[in-house]
């Protein structure tokens, strides 16, 4: 059965068990692996340009504050209106490069996010910026797909390792990425996941303000985890919940070296102006709210 079919059992589970989003995504990826989705090869001529900067190096702070990484996706699960305005790979790359963004992220996952590997490969072909393959990775086959489609790095979830949902272990997937010349960003949500991330051998660390089990978003919940991880020398990325310069300032004050922006960018009427406005200075009383 195709993983994109409306009769997919995992798709039915997602509607009947809204508190189980991450488990549903793991089931969906298992189906996609069995269906051979990740074995697809990119079209000839879609090779990424040479000479890309290293992904982790691009995530270090810049003179204006935290580095910015922008994400291409077509839907944002957990929102009352999850579908996002259409944005082509060409416009996405052009806007991000014009705004001086440090790195890109693309979600190639068709289920719930509307992505695909072909689009990922297109972005990789169009831009020399470091590019994150942001999927729900449980198997080495997904890392191989990231490699052949032009990724610089892959996202790995410490939560899936803690739940024993991986085919192997977190350290093994990090090594599998490194063996293919890819870097890794290991994401945590809760403090209980921090030891796994720190010991994984990853190149960069991330803190997601969204609980991927319930899809509940609370930017303040990420701040103590950011403060705990900022003692580590590796680049630290704050993920989810950025609506404007206020959140950039909050995350930056709590130790984030880089900020991932997705939904607010996609929904903005003028994406270039939105990205440039993230460097604006928020009101002093707002910048301190979540950092108390």
Phi and psi restraints in degrees (value plus and minus 20) as a CYANA .aco file:
   2 UNK   PHI     -87.0   -47.0
   2 UNK   PSI     117.0   157.0
   3 UNK   PHI     -87.3   -47.3
   3 UNK   PSI     -32.0     8.0
   4 UNK   PHI    -118.4   -78.4
   4 UNK   PSI     -18.9    21.1
   5 UNK   PHI     -88.4   -48.4
   5 UNK   PSI     121.5   161.5
   6 UNK   PHI     -87.0   -47.0
   6 UNK   PSI     -34.0     6.0
   7 UNK   PHI    -117.0   -77.0
   7 UNK   PSI     -10.3    29.7
   8 UNK   PHI     -75.0   -35.0
   8 UNK   PSI     104.7   144.7
   9 UNK   PHI     -76.1   -36.1
   9 UNK   PSI     -57.9   -17.9
  10 UNK   PHI     -83.2   -43.2
  10 UNK   PSI     -56.2   -16.2
  11 UNK   PHI     -84.6   -44.6
  11 UNK   PSI     -61.2   -21.2
  12 UNK   PHI     -83.9   -43.9
  12 UNK   PSI     -60.7   -20.7
  13 UNK   PHI     -79.9   -39.9
  13 UNK   PSI     -58.0   -18.0
  14 UNK   PHI     -82.2   -42.2
  14 UNK   PSI     -54.6   -14.6
  15 UNK   PHI     -99.3   -59.3
  15 UNK   PSI     -52.4   -12.4
  16 UNK   PHI    -110.0   -70.0
  16 UNK   PSI     -38.3     1.7
  17 UNK   PHI    -152.0  -112.0
  17 UNK   PSI      52.8    92.8
  18 UNK   PHI     -83.6   -43.6
  18 UNK   PSI     -37.4     2.6
  19 UNK   PHI    -105.6   -65.6
  19 UNK   PSI     -13.6    26.4
  20 UNK   PHI    -142.6  -102.6
  20 UNK   PSI      18.0    58.0
  21 UNK   PHI     -81.5   -41.5
  21 UNK   PSI     -66.5   -26.5
  22 UNK   PHI     -85.5   -45.5
  22 UNK   PSI     -61.0   -21.0
  23 UNK   PHI     -80.7   -40.7
  23 UNK   PSI     -60.4   -20.4
  24 UNK   PHI     -83.0   -43.0
  24 UNK   PSI     -59.9   -19.9
  25 UNK   PHI     -85.8   -45.8
  25 UNK   PSI     -58.5   -18.5
  26 UNK   PHI     -82.8   -42.8
  26 UNK   PSI     -63.5   -23.5
  27 UNK   PHI     -82.0   -42.0
  27 UNK   PSI     -60.1   -20.1
  28 UNK   PHI     -84.5   -44.5
  28 UNK   PSI     -64.6   -24.6
  29 UNK   PHI     -83.5   -43.5
  29 UNK   PSI     -58.5   -18.5
  30 UNK   PHI     -77.8   -37.8
  30 UNK   PSI     -63.3   -23.3
  31 UNK   PHI     -84.2   -44.2
  31 UNK   PSI     -62.4   -22.4
  32 UNK   PHI     -84.1   -44.1
  32 UNK   PSI     -58.0   -18.0
  33 UNK   PHI     -83.5   -43.5
  33 UNK   PSI     -64.5   -24.5
  34 UNK   PHI     -85.4   -45.4
  34 UNK   PSI     -53.0   -13.0
  35 UNK   PHI     -99.7   -59.7
  35 UNK   PSI     -26.0    14.0
  36 UNK   PHI      62.4   102.4
  36 UNK   PSI      -3.4    36.6
  37 UNK   PHI     -77.9   -37.9
  37 UNK   PSI     -60.2   -20.2
  38 UNK   PHI    -102.1   -62.1
  38 UNK   PSI     -23.4    16.6
  39 UNK   PHI    -108.7   -68.7
  39 UNK   PSI     -24.1    15.9
  40 UNK   PHI     -85.8   -45.8
  40 UNK   PSI     122.3   162.3
  41 UNK   PHI    -120.2   -80.2
  41 UNK   PSI     127.8   167.8
  42 UNK   PHI     -92.3   -52.3
  42 UNK   PSI     134.4   174.4
  43 UNK   PHI     -82.1   -42.1
  43 UNK   PSI     131.5   171.5
  44 UNK   PHI     -83.9   -43.9
  44 UNK   PSI     122.2   162.2
  45 UNK   PHI      72.7   112.7
  45 UNK   PSI     -23.5    16.5
  46 UNK   PHI    -119.8   -79.8
  46 UNK   PSI       4.5    44.5
  47 UNK   PHI     -88.7   -48.7
  47 UNK   PSI     124.5   164.5
  48 UNK   PHI     -89.4   -49.4
  48 UNK   PSI     131.9   171.9
  49 UNK   PHI     -87.3   -47.3
  49 UNK   PSI     130.8   170.8
  50 UNK   PHI     -96.3   -56.3
  50 UNK   PSI     145.3   185.3
  51 UNK   PHI      60.7   100.7
  51 UNK   PSI       6.7    46.7
  52 UNK   PHI     -88.8   -48.8
  52 UNK   PSI     124.4   164.4
  53 UNK   PHI     -85.1   -45.1
  53 UNK   PSI     137.7   177.7
  54 UNK   PHI     -86.6   -46.6
  54 UNK   PSI     120.8   160.8
  55 UNK   PHI     -80.5   -40.5
  55 UNK   PSI     -72.8   -32.8
  56 UNK   PHI     -83.2   -43.2
  56 UNK   PSI     -56.2   -16.2
  57 UNK   PHI     -84.8   -44.8
  57 UNK   PSI     -52.7   -12.7
  58 UNK   PHI     -91.9   -51.9
  58 UNK   PSI     -34.1     5.9
  59 UNK   PHI    -112.3   -72.3
  59 UNK   PSI     -18.4    21.6
  60 UNK   PHI     -95.7   -55.7
  60 UNK   PSI     132.8   172.8
  61 UNK   PHI     -75.7   -35.7
  61 UNK   PSI     128.4   168.4
  62 UNK   PHI    -129.7   -89.7
  62 UNK   PSI     157.5   197.5
  63 UNK   PHI     -81.9   -41.9
  63 UNK   PSI     -49.5    -9.5
  64 UNK   PHI    -102.7   -62.7
  64 UNK   PSI     -28.9    11.1
  65 UNK   PHI     115.0   155.0
  65 UNK   PSI    -171.5  -131.5
  66 UNK   PHI     -80.2   -40.2
  66 UNK   PSI     123.9   163.9
  67 UNK   PHI     -85.1   -45.1
  67 UNK   PSI     135.1   175.1
  68 UNK   PHI    -134.4   -94.4
  68 UNK   PSI     112.0   152.0
  69 UNK   PHI    -140.5  -100.5
  69 UNK   PSI     107.4   147.4
  70 UNK   PHI    -132.9   -92.9
  70 UNK   PSI     123.7   163.7
  71 UNK   PHI    -133.7   -93.7
  71 UNK   PSI     119.7   159.7
  72 UNK   PHI    -122.1   -82.1
  72 UNK   PSI     100.3   140.3
  73 UNK   PHI    -172.1  -132.1
  73 UNK   PSI     143.1   183.1
  74 UNK   PHI    -134.8   -94.8
  74 UNK   PSI     -23.0    17.0
  75 UNK   PHI    -174.7  -134.7
  75 UNK   PSI     134.2   174.2
  76 UNK   PHI    -149.3  -109.3
  76 UNK   PSI      69.3   109.3
  77 UNK   PHI     -75.1   -35.1
  77 UNK   PSI     123.6   163.6
  78 UNK   PHI      81.2   121.2
  78 UNK   PSI     -34.4     5.6
  79 UNK   PHI    -109.5   -69.5
  79 UNK   PSI     133.9   173.9
  80 UNK   PHI     -84.8   -44.8
  80 UNK   PSI     -51.1   -11.1
  81 UNK   PHI    -144.0  -104.0
  81 UNK   PSI      65.7   105.7
  82 UNK   PHI     -87.6   -47.6
  82 UNK   PSI     -48.0    -8.0
  83 UNK   PHI     -89.1   -49.1
  83 UNK   PSI     113.9   153.9
  84 UNK   PHI    -125.4   -85.4
  84 UNK   PSI     136.1   176.1
  85 UNK   PHI     -77.5   -37.5
  85 UNK   PSI     125.0   165.0
  86 UNK   PHI     -85.5   -45.5
  86 UNK   PSI     117.6   157.6
  87 UNK   PHI    -162.7  -122.7
  87 UNK   PSI     100.1   140.1
  88 UNK   PHI     -96.6   -56.6
  88 UNK   PSI     135.0   175.0
  89 UNK   PHI     -75.2   -35.2
  89 UNK   PSI     -58.8   -18.8
  90 UNK   PHI     -82.8   -42.8
  90 UNK   PSI     -66.8   -26.8
  91 UNK   PHI     -90.0   -50.0
  91 UNK   PSI     -59.3   -19.3
  92 UNK   PHI     -75.6   -35.6
  92 UNK   PSI     -70.7   -30.7
  93 UNK   PHI     -85.1   -45.1
  93 UNK   PSI     -63.7   -23.7
  94 UNK   PHI     -81.8   -41.8
  94 UNK   PSI     -66.3   -26.3
  95 UNK   PHI     -83.3   -43.3
  95 UNK   PSI     -65.6   -25.6
  96 UNK   PHI     -84.0   -44.0
  96 UNK   PSI     -62.3   -22.3
  97 UNK   PHI     -88.6   -48.6
  97 UNK   PSI     -58.0   -18.0
  98 UNK   PHI     -85.3   -45.3
  98 UNK   PSI     -49.5    -9.5
  99 UNK   PHI    -105.6   -65.6
  99 UNK   PSI     -24.0    16.0
 100 UNK   PHI      54.5    94.5
 100 UNK   PSI      11.8    51.8
 101 UNK   PHI     -88.8   -48.8
 101 UNK   PSI     129.1   169.1
 102 UNK   PHI    -106.1   -66.1
 102 UNK   PSI     -52.0   -12.0
 103 UNK   PHI    -176.1  -136.1
 103 UNK   PSI     141.1   181.1
 104 UNK   PHI    -138.7   -98.7
 104 UNK   PSI     135.3   175.3
 105 UNK   PHI    -156.2  -116.2
 105 UNK   PSI     117.5   157.5
 106 UNK   PHI    -152.1  -112.1
 106 UNK   PSI     113.4   153.4
 107 UNK   PHI    -114.0   -74.0
 107 UNK   PSI      91.9   131.9
 108 UNK   PHI    -108.9   -68.9
 108 UNK   PSI     -11.7    28.3
 109 UNK   PHI    -101.7   -61.7
 109 UNK   PSI      99.3   139.3
 110 UNK   PHI     -90.5   -50.5
 110 UNK   PSI     -60.5   -20.5
 111 UNK   PHI     -93.4   -53.4
 111 UNK   PSI     103.4   143.4
 112 UNK   PHI      53.7    93.7
 112 UNK   PSI     -39.5     0.5
 113 UNK   PHI    -137.0   -97.0
 113 UNK   PSI     -33.5     6.5
 114 UNK   PHI      52.8    92.8
 114 UNK   PSI      -3.0    37.0
 115 UNK   PHI    -113.8   -73.8
 115 UNK   PSI     159.2   199.2
 116 UNK   PHI    -183.0  -143.0
 116 UNK   PSI     141.3   181.3
 117 UNK   PHI     -86.2   -46.2
 117 UNK   PSI     -53.7   -13.7
 118 UNK   PHI     -83.3   -43.3
 118 UNK   PSI     -61.9   -21.9
 119 UNK   PHI     -85.8   -45.8
 119 UNK   PSI     -60.0   -20.0
 120 UNK   PHI     -78.2   -38.2
 120 UNK   PSI     -67.8   -27.8
 121 UNK   PHI     -82.1   -42.1
 121 UNK   PSI     -53.3   -13.3
 122 UNK   PHI     -85.5   -45.5
 122 UNK   PSI     -64.6   -24.6
 123 UNK   PHI     -82.1   -42.1
 123 UNK   PSI     -62.2   -22.2
 124 UNK   PHI     -80.4   -40.4
 124 UNK   PSI     -57.4   -17.4
 125 UNK   PHI     -90.9   -50.9
 125 UNK   PSI     -52.8   -12.8
 126 UNK   PHI    -103.7   -63.7
 126 UNK   PSI     -44.4    -4.4
 127 UNK   PHI    -146.2  -106.2
 127 UNK   PSI     126.8   166.8
 128 UNK   PHI    -113.6   -73.6
 128 UNK   PSI     -19.4    20.6
 129 UNK   PHI     -92.1   -52.1
 129 UNK   PSI     127.7   167.7
 130 UNK   PHI     -76.1   -36.1
 130 UNK   PSI     121.2   161.2
 131 UNK   PHI    -150.2  -110.2
 131 UNK   PSI     105.0   145.0
 132 UNK   PHI    -115.0   -75.0
 132 UNK   PSI     110.1   150.1
 133 UNK   PHI    -108.0   -68.0
 133 UNK   PSI      82.1   122.1
 134 UNK   PHI    -125.9   -85.9
 134 UNK   PSI      69.0   109.0
 135 UNK   PHI    -149.2  -109.2
 135 UNK   PSI     159.2   199.2
 136 UNK   PHI    -114.8   -74.8
 136 UNK   PSI      61.0   101.0
 137 UNK   PHI    -101.2   -61.2
 137 UNK   PSI     105.2   145.2
 138 UNK   PHI    -146.1  -106.1
 138 UNK   PSI     -31.5     8.5
 139 UNK   PHI    -159.9  -119.9
 139 UNK   PSI     129.4   169.4
 140 UNK   PHI     -81.1   -41.1
 140 UNK   PSI     -45.3    -5.3
 141 UNK   PHI     -81.9   -41.9
 141 UNK   PSI     -52.2   -12.2
 142 UNK   PHI     -90.1   -50.1
 142 UNK   PSI     -54.7   -14.7
 143 UNK   PHI     -87.8   -47.8
 143 UNK   PSI     -59.1   -19.1
 144 UNK   PHI     -83.1   -43.1
 144 UNK   PSI     -60.1   -20.1
 145 UNK   PHI     -82.5   -42.5
 145 UNK   PSI     -60.2   -20.2
 146 UNK   PHI     -80.5   -40.5
 146 UNK   PSI     -62.1   -22.1
 147 UNK   PHI     -82.6   -42.6
 147 UNK   PSI     -71.1   -31.1
 148 UNK   PHI     -91.2   -51.2
 148 UNK   PSI     -39.9     0.1
 149 UNK   PHI    -116.8   -76.8
 149 UNK   PSI     -11.9    28.1
 150 UNK   PHI      76.4   116.4
 150 UNK   PSI      -0.6    39.4
 151 UNK   PHI     -91.0   -51.0
 151 UNK   PSI     134.0   174.0
 152 UNK   PHI    -115.2   -75.2
 152 UNK   PSI     -51.1   -11.1
 153 UNK   PHI    -174.0  -134.0
 153 UNK   PSI     142.3   182.3
 154 UNK   PHI    -144.1  -104.1
 154 UNK   PSI     129.4   169.4
 155 UNK   PHI    -110.3   -70.3
 155 UNK   PSI     113.8   153.8
 156 UNK   PHI    -145.6  -105.6
 156 UNK   PSI     121.9   161.9
 157 UNK   PHI    -124.4   -84.4
 157 UNK   PSI      97.8   137.8
 158 UNK   PHI     -81.8   -41.8
 158 UNK   PSI     -49.8    -9.8
 159 UNK   PHI     -82.9   -42.9
 159 UNK   PSI     -56.2   -16.2
 160 UNK   PHI     -89.9   -49.9
 160 UNK   PSI     -52.7   -12.7
 161 UNK   PHI     -87.1   -47.1
 161 UNK   PSI     -63.1   -23.1
 162 UNK   PHI     -84.4   -44.4
 162 UNK   PSI     -52.3   -12.3
 163 UNK   PHI    -105.7   -65.7
 163 UNK   PSI     -18.6    21.4
 164 UNK   PHI      37.2    77.2
 164 UNK   PSI      20.5    60.5
 165 UNK   PHI    -116.1   -76.1
 165 UNK   PSI     -24.2    15.8
 166 UNK   PHI    -105.5   -65.5
 166 UNK   PSI     132.3   172.3
 167 UNK   PHI    -105.3   -65.3
 167 UNK   PSI      64.4   104.4
 168 UNK   PHI      96.7   136.7
 168 UNK   PSI    -164.3  -124.3
 169 UNK   PHI    -154.6  -114.6
 169 UNK   PSI     151.3   191.3
 170 UNK   PHI     -83.2   -43.2
 170 UNK   PSI     -64.9   -24.9
 171 UNK   PHI     -80.9   -40.9
 171 UNK   PSI     -58.2   -18.2
 172 UNK   PHI     -85.6   -45.6
 172 UNK   PSI     -58.4   -18.4
 173 UNK   PHI     -89.9   -49.9
 173 UNK   PSI     -55.7   -15.7
 174 UNK   PHI     -81.0   -41.0
 174 UNK   PSI     -65.7   -25.7
 175 UNK   PHI     -83.7   -43.7
 175 UNK   PSI     -57.5   -17.5
 176 UNK   PHI     -83.9   -43.9
 176 UNK   PSI     -57.9   -17.9
 177 UNK   PHI     -86.9   -46.9
 177 UNK   PSI     -66.7   -26.7
 178 UNK   PHI     -81.3   -41.3
 178 UNK   PSI     -56.4   -16.4
 179 UNK   PHI     -84.4   -44.4
 179 UNK   PSI     -42.1    -2.1
 180 UNK   PHI    -119.4   -79.4
 180 UNK   PSI     -12.0    28.0
 181 UNK   PHI      60.0   100.0
 181 UNK   PSI      -4.1    35.9
 182 UNK   PHI    -121.5   -81.5
 182 UNK   PSI     129.4   169.4
 183 UNK   PHI    -113.8   -73.8
 183 UNK   PSI     151.8   191.8
 184 UNK   PHI    -153.0  -113.0
 184 UNK   PSI     127.3   167.3
 185 UNK   PHI    -142.1  -102.1
 185 UNK   PSI      94.1   134.1
 186 UNK   PHI    -118.0   -78.0
 186 UNK   PSI     105.2   145.2
 187 UNK   PHI    -120.7   -80.7
 187 UNK   PSI     119.2   159.2
 188 UNK   PHI    -144.4  -104.4
 188 UNK   PSI     140.1   180.1
 189 UNK   PHI    -139.2   -99.2
 189 UNK   PSI     -61.6   -21.6
 190 UNK   PHI    -136.2   -96.2
 190 UNK   PSI     138.7   178.7
 191 UNK   PHI     -80.9   -40.9
 191 UNK   PSI     -49.5    -9.5
 192 UNK   PHI     -82.9   -42.9
 192 UNK   PSI     -41.3    -1.3
 193 UNK   PHI    -108.6   -68.6
 193 UNK   PSI     -31.1     8.9
 194 UNK   PHI     -79.9   -39.9
 194 UNK   PSI     -67.2   -27.2
 195 UNK   PHI     -77.5   -37.5
 195 UNK   PSI     -59.2   -19.2
 196 UNK   PHI     -81.3   -41.3
 196 UNK   PSI     -63.7   -23.7
 197 UNK   PHI     -85.3   -45.3
 197 UNK   PSI     -64.4   -24.4
 198 UNK   PHI     -84.9   -44.9
 198 UNK   PSI     -52.3   -12.3
 199 UNK   PHI    -113.6   -73.6
 199 UNK   PSI     -17.4    22.6
 200 UNK   PHI     -99.8   -59.8
 200 UNK   PSI     -37.6     2.4
 201 UNK   PHI      64.7   104.7
 201 UNK   PSI      -4.6    35.4
 202 UNK   PHI     -88.7   -48.7
 202 UNK   PSI     140.7   180.7
 203 UNK   PHI    -107.4   -67.4
 203 UNK   PSI     -47.3    -7.3
 204 UNK   PHI    -167.5  -127.5
 204 UNK   PSI     138.0   178.0
 205 UNK   PHI    -140.5  -100.5
 205 UNK   PSI     127.6   167.6
 206 UNK   PHI    -155.2  -115.2
 206 UNK   PSI     129.9   169.9
 207 UNK   PHI    -144.0  -104.0
 207 UNK   PSI      99.2   139.2
 208 UNK   PHI    -117.4   -77.4
 208 UNK   PSI     103.8   143.8
 209 UNK   PHI     -96.6   -56.6
 209 UNK   PSI     -28.2    11.8
 210 UNK   PHI    -119.4   -79.4
 210 UNK   PSI     111.7   151.7
 211 UNK   PHI     -99.0   -59.0
 211 UNK   PSI      91.3   131.3
 212 UNK   PHI     -93.4   -53.4
 212 UNK   PSI     -27.3    12.7
 213 UNK   PHI    -100.1   -60.1
 213 UNK   PSI     -66.9   -26.9
 214 UNK   PHI    -123.2   -83.2
 214 UNK   PSI     -35.0     5.0
 215 UNK   PHI      49.1    89.1
 215 UNK   PSI      -8.2    31.8
 216 UNK   PHI     -89.6   -49.6
 216 UNK   PSI     114.5   154.5
 217 UNK   PHI    -133.0   -93.0
 217 UNK   PSI     106.1   146.1
 218 UNK   PHI    -165.2  -125.2
 218 UNK   PSI      73.8   113.8
 219 UNK   PHI     -75.1   -35.1
 219 UNK   PSI     -52.9   -12.9
 220 UNK   PHI     -85.2   -45.2
 220 UNK   PSI     -49.6    -9.6
 221 UNK   PHI     -86.5   -46.5
 221 UNK   PSI     -43.5    -3.5
 222 UNK   PHI     -98.8   -58.8
 222 UNK   PSI     -41.4    -1.4
 223 UNK   PHI     -83.3   -43.3
 223 UNK   PSI     -67.3   -27.3
 224 UNK   PHI     -85.1   -45.1
 224 UNK   PSI     -49.8    -9.8
 225 UNK   PHI     -91.8   -51.8
 225 UNK   PSI     -59.2   -19.2
 226 UNK   PHI     -80.7   -40.7
 226 UNK   PSI     -63.5   -23.5
 227 UNK   PHI     -83.6   -43.6
 227 UNK   PSI     -54.6   -14.6
 228 UNK   PHI     -90.3   -50.3
 228 UNK   PSI     -58.4   -18.4
 229 UNK   PHI    -103.0   -63.0
 229 UNK   PSI     -37.2     2.8
 230 UNK   PHI     -88.7   -48.7
 230 UNK   PSI     -31.3     8.7
 231 UNK   PHI     -92.8   -52.8
 231 UNK   PSI     -39.0     1.0
 232 UNK   PHI     -99.4   -59.4
 232 UNK   PSI     120.8   160.8
 233 UNK   PHI     -93.5   -53.5
 233 UNK   PSI     -33.4     6.6
 234 UNK   PHI     -92.8   -52.8
 234 UNK   PSI     132.7   172.7
 235 UNK   PHI     -77.4   -37.4
 235 UNK   PSI     121.1   161.1
 236 UNK   PHI    -140.9  -100.9
 236 UNK   PSI     104.0   144.0
 237 UNK   PHI    -131.8   -91.8
 237 UNK   PSI     110.2   150.2
 238 UNK   PHI    -111.9   -71.9
 238 UNK   PSI     112.3   152.3
 239 UNK   PHI    -148.4  -108.4
 239 UNK   PSI     113.2   153.2
 240 UNK   PHI      62.0   102.0
 240 UNK   PSI     127.4   167.4
 241 UNK   PHI      69.1   109.1
 241 UNK   PSI     -14.7    25.3
 242 UNK   PHI    -105.5   -65.5
 242 UNK   PSI      94.6   134.6
 243 UNK   PHI    -126.0   -86.0
 243 UNK   PSI     -38.2     1.8
 244 UNK   PHI     159.5   199.5
 244 UNK   PSI    -183.3  -143.3
 245 UNK   PHI     -84.1   -44.1
 245 UNK   PSI     -45.0    -5.0
 246 UNK   PHI     -79.6   -39.6
 246 UNK   PSI     -68.8   -28.8
 247 UNK   PHI     -89.4   -49.4
 247 UNK   PSI     -54.5   -14.5
 248 UNK   PHI     -79.7   -39.7
 248 UNK   PSI     -63.5   -23.5
 249 UNK   PHI     -87.4   -47.4
 249 UNK   PSI     -60.6   -20.6
 250 UNK   PHI     -82.9   -42.9
 250 UNK   PSI     -69.1   -29.1
 251 UNK   PHI     -85.7   -45.7
 251 UNK   PSI     -61.2   -21.2
 252 UNK   PHI     -82.8   -42.8
 252 UNK   PSI     -60.2   -20.2
 253 UNK   PHI     -87.2   -47.2
 253 UNK   PSI     -41.3    -1.3
 254 UNK   PHI    -114.8   -74.8
 254 UNK   PSI     -15.4    24.6
 255 UNK   PHI      94.6   134.6
 255 UNK   PSI     -21.1    18.9
 256 UNK   PHI     -88.7   -48.7
 256 UNK   PSI     110.3   150.3
 257 UNK   PHI    -105.0   -65.0
 257 UNK   PSI     -44.5    -4.5
 258 UNK   PHI    -166.3  -126.3
 258 UNK   PSI     137.1   177.1
 259 UNK   PHI    -146.7  -106.7
 259 UNK   PSI     113.1   153.1
 260 UNK   PHI    -117.4   -77.4
 260 UNK   PSI     107.6   147.6
 261 UNK   PHI    -140.5  -100.5
 261 UNK   PSI     111.5   151.5
 262 UNK   PHI    -154.0  -114.0
 262 UNK   PSI     -98.3   -58.3
 263 UNK   PHI     -81.7   -41.7
 263 UNK   PSI     -66.5   -26.5
 264 UNK   PHI     -82.5   -42.5
 264 UNK   PSI     -56.5   -16.5
 265 UNK   PHI     -82.0   -42.0
 265 UNK   PSI     -67.6   -27.6
 266 UNK   PHI     -85.3   -45.3
 266 UNK   PSI     -53.1   -13.1
 267 UNK   PHI    -104.5   -64.5
 267 UNK   PSI     -31.8     8.2
 268 UNK   PHI     -89.5   -49.5
 268 UNK   PSI     124.1   164.1
 269 UNK   PHI     -91.6   -51.6
 269 UNK   PSI     -50.4   -10.4
 270 UNK   PHI    -150.1  -110.1
 270 UNK   PSI      68.4   108.4
 271 UNK   PHI     -77.5   -37.5
 271 UNK   PSI     -57.3   -17.3
 272 UNK   PHI     -86.4   -46.4
 272 UNK   PSI     -65.1   -25.1
 273 UNK   PHI     -84.7   -44.7
 273 UNK   PSI     -56.5   -16.5
 274 UNK   PHI     -81.3   -41.3
 274 UNK   PSI     -67.3   -27.3
 275 UNK   PHI     -84.4   -44.4
 275 UNK   PSI     -62.2   -22.2
 276 UNK   PHI     -85.9   -45.9
 276 UNK   PSI     -51.4   -11.4
 277 UNK   PHI     -93.8   -53.8
 277 UNK   PSI     -34.1     5.9
 278 UNK   PHI     -86.3   -46.3
 278 UNK   PSI     -37.8     2.2
 279 UNK   PHI    -106.9   -66.9
 279 UNK   PSI     -24.1    15.9
 280 UNK   PHI     -85.6   -45.6
 280 UNK   PSI     133.6   173.6
 281 UNK   PHI    -103.5   -63.5
 281 UNK   PSI      98.0   138.0
 282 UNK   PHI     -94.1   -54.1
 282 UNK   PSI     142.2   182.2
 283 UNK   PHI     -74.8   -34.8
 283 UNK   PSI     121.0   161.0
 284 UNK   PHI     -78.8   -38.8
 284 UNK   PSI     -59.9   -19.9
 285 UNK   PHI     -87.7   -47.7
 285 UNK   PSI     -49.8    -9.8
 286 UNK   PHI     -96.6   -56.6
 286 UNK   PSI     -57.7   -17.7
 287 UNK   PHI     -83.7   -43.7
 287 UNK   PSI     -40.4    -0.4
 288 UNK   PHI    -117.0   -77.0
 288 UNK   PSI     -30.8     9.2
 289 UNK   PHI     -77.4   -37.4
 289 UNK   PSI     -74.5   -34.5
 290 UNK   PHI    -103.1   -63.1
 290 UNK   PSI     -20.2    19.8
 291 UNK   PHI    -126.6   -86.6
 291 UNK   PSI      -7.2    32.8
